[in-house]
Amino acid sequence: MRIKTGAAVIGLAMAGVSFLATGSASSHGYTDSPISRQKLCANGTVTGCGNIQWEPQSVEGPKGFPTSGPADGKICAGGNSQFAQLDDPRGGAWPATRLTGGQGYGFRWQFTARHATSDFRYYITRNGWDSSRPLTRAALESQPFLTVPYGGKQPPSTLTHQGTVPAQKTGRHIILAVWNVADTTNAFYACSDVQF
């Protein structure tokens, strides 16, 4: 009996070490205001989402966006093929949060693991972008409309950034939120569909 118990404890310990070594299985954060695609999947508003419905916090990919990071067409999934449903434009039919250009807005993150943070950056699509195609760098404005430096601190479990939405936007757009982690090579990505 002691040998079986000892073997079980060793097996669980090895599984735990393996889990910690692989990193992102318990990952880490998403936006819910404006509501992100991964949160729409997690709360059941959008169906046919695959694994992201159970782990909206896991859209993690290489940092350095826009000069590096996820490939064009795979940005909303952070380059993770297991979350490819987030890159599907669904004919431009993702539910969209209504915004007014030039108005202040609270951009809110929910965190399940609070990493040391370099900054948060918010990008928006250009006027005239094609909402029926997966998101690319060419579809986004070249500079974020809001950057929030965080100096290596850990965020609380919920964090809201106040910012002004660009005034010149009309129609349907995507806001791409990027959370740059300070002490890893990764960032977290969240695409929110909005309607001006």
N, C-alpha and C positions, 0 to 999 in steps of 0.2 A: 504494500500500500504506500509506504514512504517513497519507494522508487518511482511509482506512478505519479505521485503528487510532485515529487522533485522534478520529474521530466516535464510535467505540465507547467510548472513555474518557470523552468528554463525555456520552454517553448514560447510561453507568453512574453517573457523578457526579450527573447530574440525577435519576436514579432514587433514588440514596442520599439526596439532599437532600429529595426528595419524601417518602420513607419516614420520615425524621426529623421532618419537619414534621407528618405525620399522627399521630405520637405512639404510639399503643398497639398497633401491629402486632406488637411484640415483647414485649408485656406479660407479667406481672410477678410474681404470687404467688398461692398457694392453700393451703388447709389440708389436711393429710393425716392428722391425728389430733385429734379423731375424723375419719375419712375423709370428705371432702366429696363432693358429687354430681359435681363436675367431675373429681375424681381417680378416682372409680368409673368414669366414662366413659373416661378416659384409659387406665386399666389394663385395660379390656375386661370388667370385672365386670358393667357395665350396657351394653347395646347400644342402637342407635337414637338416639344422642345428637347426631348432626350434627357441626358443626365443633369443638365443645368437646373432642372426643376427641383432637384434635391440639394444642390449646392451652389446657390447664386453667388456666393462669396468667393468662388474659385477661379474667376477669370483672370489668371495670372500669366504673364508672358514677359519676354525680355524688355528691359527698360531702354530709354534713349530715344523715345518717340519725339519727333518724327524722323530724325536721321537714321535711326535703327528701330528695333522693336518688331512687332508683328508685321507680316507681309501685307501688301495691299490686298483687299478683298477678304482678309482674315483678321481685321482690326477689332471688330466687336467681340470676337471670341478670344482675343489676346493671342492668336496664333494656335490655339488649342483645337485640334481636329475633333476632340470629343464634344466640343461645344459649338460645332459648325452651324447649328441651327440659328445662333445669334447673328451670323453673317448673312443669312438668307433675308433679303429685303421684303419677302412675302408680298411682292407687288406694290410696295409702299403702303401696306395696310397694317403695320404695327400700330397699336393704340398710341395716341400722342397726347402729351400734356400741352394745354393751351397756355401760351405766353404772350406778353405784349412787349414788343421791341422797345428798348430804352428804359425799361422798368427794372427796379431792383428785384432780386430773387434769392431765395435761400437754397443753396445746393447742398443736399444732405447725404452723408455717408453713414452706413452701418458697418461696424467692424466685428468680426468674430475672433480675430487675432490682431493685436495692436502693435504693428511693427514700427520701429524707429523710421521716421519719415523725412525725406528730403523736401518734397513739395507735392502740391496738387496742381494739376493743369486742366483747363477746360477749353476745348476747341469746338468750333461750330462749322457746319458745312457752308460752302459759298452759295451765293444766289445763283440759280440756274443749274445746280447739281442734279444728277439723275437719281431719284429716289427708288427707281426700279432695279438699281444695280448695287452690288455689295460696296461698302465704304472703302474708299481709297484716299491716299494723301492728297491727290489732285482735287478731290471733292471737298476737302477741308480748307478753311482759311489757313494761311501759312504760320500764323502766330496764335497762341492761345488768347482768348478774350479775357481770361482771368487766370492768374498764377498766384498761389498762396504758398510762400516759403514756410517750412516747418522746422528747420534747424536741427534735424535729428531727433526731435522729441517723439514720444509715443502719443497718438491721438486717444481721446476717450472712446468709449464704445459707440457713441453717436457724435457726429461732428457736422456742423453746418457752416458753410462759407457764404457770406453775403456778397453778391456781385451784381453788376448791371448787365443785362442781356443786350447784345448789340442792337442799336436802334434801326438800322437799315434793313432788317430781315423781314421778309413776308413769306407766307406759305409754309410748307413743310420743310423741316430741317432735322439734323441729328446733332446733339451735343455729345461729344466724346469727353468723358472724364478720365483722367489718368492720375493714379496715386503712385508716386515714385518712392519706393522703399529705400531707406538710406544704407542698410547693411546687407543687402543681397543684390544680385544682378537683375532682379525682376521688378516689375510694376504690375498694378492691377488696372484693368480696363472696364469701362462701363459705357454703353451706348444708350442714350435716351432720345426717343423720338418726340419731337415737339412741333406744335402748329402755332404760327404767329397769326 
